[in-house]
Amino acid sequence: MAEPKNPARGKAAKGAAKRVPRGKQKAEAKSRGLAAPALVAGSPPAAVAQLSEAIAADGGVVIGVYKDPLGGRWQVLAGLPIDRVEPTPFQRDLSDSHATRLAEAIDKLDRFLDPVVAVRTAEGRYWVPNGSHRLAALTRLGGRAIVALVVPEPELAYRILALNTEKAHNLREKSLEVIRLAQGLAELDGGPEKGYATEFEEPALLTLGLCYQQRGRFSGGAYHPVVKRVEAFLSSPLTKALATRAGRAALLLALDDAVSAAITALKDRGFQSPYLRAFVVARINPLRWKRGASGEFDDVIGKMRSAAEKFDASEIKAAEVGRAGGPPDE
């Protein structure tokens, strides 16, 4: 027998059909940007003409000047002397193995097909915020020149890292990249930290980045879940925000010292596990069993440090450590 119709269910189904997915709606096809012939139409502004002249004076060559097809902004496709090109000072550290693999692939193909993005500095150097591994690979192969998309706006060097998808970041690399970016921006811009939420991705990375700068072998993965829950982007200017985060980093490193002392006590009792730090941090985390709970950074980290200093290794059983999970020490 057919199931009777339910008017309420029908209304719900109609509503569901009209529901718009979260996030940005997909743009209508061919509704944005420039048509192909418009990419080279018109005359470039004075700043782009001056950039072209500077490239030539630096020993490079302008291959073409055109408008970006999406936003219509002018940029320059150029060949640059490779010894004038360098990575931005605030991005992640180079992965030697990744650069080696990339060099082997480019060498086998015998073609460099993927231009880097570059921004000219006042000193006549070219910063690469997107393509440092390609630059390293071509340098290792003995290349004399590199093809680059040179953008006229220097501030784009600080915003373009979001395009960098050459290699997945681990927490240490991402945190260091974000804090270097923030430190570089602080010298150029007095805007609020929260104005760079897209570039920084999450506020915890800023505090962890300062910890990694001071302690290269800092085990940020053990603290990241807690720090994420007690951090938010600050409304204060970047210079002031960085001072606040320096204080938070000092508190986090003091907590790490107390946790390390607890780990030493566990090892003295014969416990051996790569997860000892994660085990101790979980034991002293006041938010562990409070779903969705958060708190003030200083208060939560202070409580954890106090608990770590009172940690009694003699009360811990082997089975408890055996069940421990989480990130191992880095």
N, C-alpha and C positions, 0 to 999 in steps of 0.2 A: 504494500500500500504506500502511496506517495506521502512524503512528509508534509504536513500542513505548512502553509507559508507563514512566516513570522514577520510582520511589518517592521518591527524594531530591528530585526536582523538585516532586512533589506536596506533600511536607512543607514545602518552601520557600514554595510558593504559599499553603499554609494559614497559615504564619507571617506572610507578607506581608499577608494579609487581616486579621490581628489586630494588625498594627503600628499603634501610636498615633502620629499626627503630632506633630512637635516643637512645643513651646509648650503653652499652656493648652487643655484640651479644651473643646469647645463645651458650654455648659450646656444641660440639658434644658429644653425650652420650659415657661414659666410655673412655674419651680422656685425663683425667687429674688425677694426684694423684697416690696413691699406691694401688696395689691389696691386698686383705685381708691377704694372707700369709706374705707379705712384711712388715706388721705393726710391727711384732716382730722379723724380721730378722736382724742379725748383733748385734754388741755390742754398748751399749749407750756410748756417749762421757764422758769424765772425769767429766764435770760439772754436768751431770745428775746422775752419780754414787755418787758424793759428796752430791747432794741434797737428794738422797735416804738414805744415811748415816745420814744426818742431821735430816730427818724426824723421823728416828728410835730413834735418840738421844733426840728428842723433845717429845718422848712418843707416836709417831704415828706408823703406820705400812704401808709398801709398799704393795699394792695389786697387782700391775703390772706396768711394764715399757713398753711403746710402742711408735710408731711413729704416729703422726697426719696423717690421711688418705689423706689430701689434700696437705699440704706443706712438709710432711715427717719429721717434727721436733719432737724430742723426748720429752715426758712428762710423768708424773708419776700419776698413780691413787693410792690414799692413803686414809687411815683412819686417821683422825687427832683428838687429844683431843679438845673438843669444846671450852675449856677455853683459847686456844691459837689462836683462830680464831676470826677475827673482820673485820668489813667493812673498806674499804679504807677511809681515812679521807676527801677525796675530792668529794665523790659522794653525791647524793641527800639525804635529810633527810628521815628517815624511816617513812612509813605510818603505824600507829598503827592499823588501821582498816584492812588494807591489810594483815599485819602480823597475825592478829587474825583469819581472814578468812582462810588464808593458813594453820595455825596451826590446825584449826578444820578439814580441808580437809585431812591433813596428818594423824591426829589422827584417823579419821574415817577409812582410808585405812590401818592404822597401818604399813605403809611402807614409807621409805624415798627413793624415786626412782630417784631423779634428783640431781646428784652431783653438788656442787658449783665449781667455778673456784677459785683457790688460788695462791698467790705468796708469797714465804717465804721472810721475811725481815732479815736484818743483826742481829736483836735482837732475832730471833727465833720466831717471831710472823707470822701469816699467814693472809695476807690481802685478802679480798674477793671483787673484783671489779664487780662481777656478781653473785648475789645470796644472798644479805644481808637480804632480806625478808625471804628466805628459812632458813638462819642461825638463824634469830630471832624466826621463828616459831618452829624450832627444839629445840632451847634453852628454849622456853616457855613450851615445852612438857617435859622438863627434860632430854633431850638427853645428853649423855656423850661424844659421838663422832660424827663426820660428815665425809661423804665421799666427797673427793675433787679431781679435776683434778689440780695437782700442776704443773705449768709451770716454767721452770728454769730461764726464762728471766725476771728480776724484772721490766724492763721498760714496759712490757705488762700490768701491773696493770694500767698504764695510758692510754693505747690504747684500752683496752678491753671493755670499757663502751658502745661502739657501739653495743655490743651483748646483752645489758641489756634490755629485753623487758617484764619484770615482770609486770610493771605498767606504764600506760601512764603518762608522765610528764605534769604538768601545767607549765606556763611560769616561775613562781618563782622557782620551783624545778629545772627546766632545767638550768636556768641562774646560780643558786647557784652551781649546779654540774659542769658546764663548767668553772666558775671562779675558783673554788677549784682545778679543774684539771689543769688549766693554772698555778696557783700559785705553785702547786706541781711540775709540769714540769720545771718551771723556776729555781727550786733549783737543778735540775739534768742536764738540757740541755740548752745550750746557743743558740739553733737554732732559726730561725725566727718564728714569730707568724703564718705567712701564711703557714708554713710547717705543721701545725696541723689543717688545715681547715676541714679535715674529722672528727676529734675528736671534734672540737669546733662547728661544724655545721653551725653557722652563727655568724658574728662578733658582732652583736648587743647584743648577749647573754653575752658576756664578760663585756661590759659596764653596762648592766642592772644588772648583777650578783654583781658587785661592789656596785651598789646602794642598792640592797637587803641586802648585808652584813652590810651596814651602817644604813639602815632603814628597819627594818623587815616588816613594813606594807606599804612599797613603792608600789604604783599602777603602776607597769611596763606596764601592758596591755594597759594603756591609751597612753603611749609614744612609745610602740614597733613599730607601723606602721611607725612613723616618723624616729625613730632611724635606722630601717632597711634600709631606703632609703639614709641615709647619712653615713653609716658605711661601711668599707671594712677591710679585714684582712691586718695587717701591715707587712712590710718587715723587720722591726727592730727586734733584739733579744727579747725573751720573757720578760726578766727583764725590758728592756727599753720600750717595748710595754705596759707592765702593768702600768708603770709610766704614759705613755700617756693616758691610759684608766682611770687611777685614776683622772686625770685632767678632762677628759670628764664626768666622773661620778659626779664630784663636780659641773660642769655646769648643769648637768641634775637635780641634787638635788636642786640647786638654782632655776631652772625653776619650779620644783615641789612646792617649797615654795611659789613662786609667784602665781602659779595656785591655791594653797590651800587658799591663801588670797582672790583670786577672788571668789572661791567657798563660803567662809565665807560671802562675800558681797552679794552673791545671796541668801544664806540661811537667811540673815538678812532681805531680802525683801520678805521672805516667800516661796521661791522656795525649794521644797523637791523632790529629785529624786536621785536614785542610779547612774544616768548617768551624774551628774553635771561635774565631772572631764573630762569625754569624751567630753562633750559639750564645755567646755572652751578650751580644747586642740584643738578641731576641729576649733573653731573660730580663734585661734591665729596661726594655722599651715600655713606657707607661701607656702607649697607644696600641699595644699589640692586640689586645682583646676587645678594643673599642672600635667597632666597625664605623668607618666614616669620620672618626674623631680627629680633631686637629688640636692646635694649641699655639701658644707663643713660643718662638724659637728659643729664646733664652731660658724660659721656664722648663720646657721639655728636655732640652739638652742638659740643663743644670741638674734636673732630677736623674737623668741617666748617668751623669758623671758621679753623683752622690751614691747611686746604687752600685756603680762599678767599683768605687772605692771601698764599699762595704761587702763586695762579692766574697763569698766564703767557698773556696774550692773544695773544702772537706765535705760539704753537703751534696756535692754533685756525684751522681751515679753514672756508671759507664753506659747504661742503657739510654740515659737521657742524651748524652753526647752522640750516641749511635744513631738516634733519631733526628739529629740536627741536619738541617739542610741550608739552603741559601748560598750566596756567592762565596767561593773560597777566597782565602787571602790573595791579594794581587801581588 
